[in-house]
Amino acid sequence: MQNLKEKRKRRLDIQNIIRKVEERNIKSVVGDVKPEDRLPKEIKVGDQVRVYYTIETEGGKRKTQIFEGTLIEIYGGGIRKAFTVRRIVQGVGVERTFRLYSPNLVRVELIKHPFKKPRRAKLYYMRGDD
């Protein structure tokens, strides 16, 4: 019993250390950008969204691309927060995961809310049998 308590305490200590390091470094990585500026609070799982992100093409040029689809999950916390968007292209499901604090993420726009609010936090059932 004592050994189990020590393991739990050690695990909590490590989690606290990671949280403190993230809090200390989040300013240098993110700057003054708030999470609401990247992913507005009115956007929830199940919404149709349009994600603008930059890619680097040949020759070092930077170009903004758009990925439009259904938001199927939001996960992580702090600087590791991310979300996954899914769309169907020529009958094949395509998913893309975006890091919320990535410098390549420009913005996320809400297209529309679902007709009926989903009862799950992660909509993996939408994958179905593609």
C-alpha positions in Angstrom: 0.0 0.0 0.0 2.8 2.4 0.9 4.5 1.7 -2.4 1.4 2.6 -4.4 1.1 5.9 -2.5 4.7 6.7 -3.3 4.2 6.0 -7.0 1.1 8.3 -7.1 3.0 11.0 -5.3 5.9 10.7 -7.7 3.6 10.8 -10.7 1.9 14.0 -9.4 5.3 15.6 -8.8 6.3 14.9 -12.4 3.0 16.3 -13.7 3.5 19.5 -11.6 7.0 19.9 -13.0 5.8 19.6 -16.6 2.9 22.1 -15.9 5.4 24.6 -14.4 7.8 24.3 -17.3 5.0 24.8 -19.8 3.7 27.8 -18.0 7.1 29.3 -17.9 7.8 28.7 -21.7 4.3 29.4 -23.1 4.9 33.1 -23.2 8.1 32.7 -25.3 6.4 30.4 -27.7 3.0 32.0 -28.0 3.6 35.6 -27.1 0.5 37.5 -26.1 -1.9 35.3 -28.2 -4.8 34.1 -26.2 -6.4 30.7 -27.0 -9.7 32.4 -27.8 -7.9 34.3 -30.6 -6.9 31.1 -32.2 -10.0 28.9 -31.6 -13.0 31.0 -30.6 -15.1 29.8 -27.6 -18.3 29.5 -29.7 -16.7 26.8 -31.8 -17.5 23.3 -30.4 -17.1 19.7 -31.5 -19.5 18.9 -34.4 -19.3 22.4 -36.0 -18.4 23.0 -39.6 -15.2 25.0 -39.6 -12.8 26.6 -42.1 -9.1 26.4 -41.0 -6.6 28.8 -42.6 -3.0 27.6 -42.3 0.3 28.4 -44.0 2.5 25.9 -45.9 5.9 26.4 -47.4 6.1 25.6 -51.1 9.1 25.1 -53.3 11.5 28.0 -53.4 10.7 29.0 -49.8 7.5 30.7 -50.6 4.7 30.7 -48.0 1.1 30.2 -49.0 -2.1 30.1 -47.0 -4.3 27.1 -47.6 -7.9 26.4 -46.4 -9.1 23.1 -44.9 -12.8 23.0 -44.4 -14.7 20.2 -42.6 -16.3 19.0 -39.4 -14.5 19.5 -36.0 -14.4 16.0 -34.6 -12.2 16.5 -31.5 -10.5 19.0 -29.3 -7.8 17.6 -27.0 -4.8 18.5 -24.9 -4.2 21.4 -22.6 -1.9 24.3 -22.4 0.6 24.7 -25.2 -0.2 21.1 -26.4 -3.8 21.9 -27.2 -4.9 20.6 -30.6 -8.0 19.8 -32.7 -8.9 17.5 -35.6 -11.0 18.4 -38.6 -12.5 15.8 -41.0 -13.9 16.2 -44.5 -14.8 13.8 -47.3 -12.8 14.2 -50.6 -13.8 12.1 -53.6 -15.5 9.6 -51.3 -12.5 9.2 -49.0 -12.4 10.6 -45.4 -9.5 13.0 -44.8 -8.6 14.1 -41.3 -6.1 16.8 -40.4 -4.9 17.6 -36.9 -3.9 21.2 -36.1 -1.9 22.4 -33.1 -3.6 25.4 -31.6 -0.4 27.4 -30.9 1.4 26.4 -34.2 2.8 29.4 -36.0 1.4 27.9 -39.2 -2.2 28.2 -38.0 -3.6 31.6 -39.2 -7.2 31.4 -38.0 -10.3 29.2 -37.6 -13.7 30.3 -38.9 -17.1 29.0 -37.9 -19.2 28.1 -40.9 -22.2 26.7 -39.1 -23.3 24.8 -35.9 -24.8 21.4 -36.2 -28.6 21.1 -36.4 -28.5 18.9 -33.3 -25.9 19.2 -30.5 -23.7 16.1 -30.4 -23.7 14.1 -27.2 -20.1 13.1 -27.4 -16.8 15.0 -26.8 -15.1 13.2 -29.7 -17.0 12.3 -32.8 -15.0 9.2 -33.9 -18.2 7.5 -35.0 -18.2 9.9 -38.0 -15.3 7.9 -39.4 -17.6 5.0 -40.2 -16.6 2.7 -42.9 -14.8 4.9 -45.4 
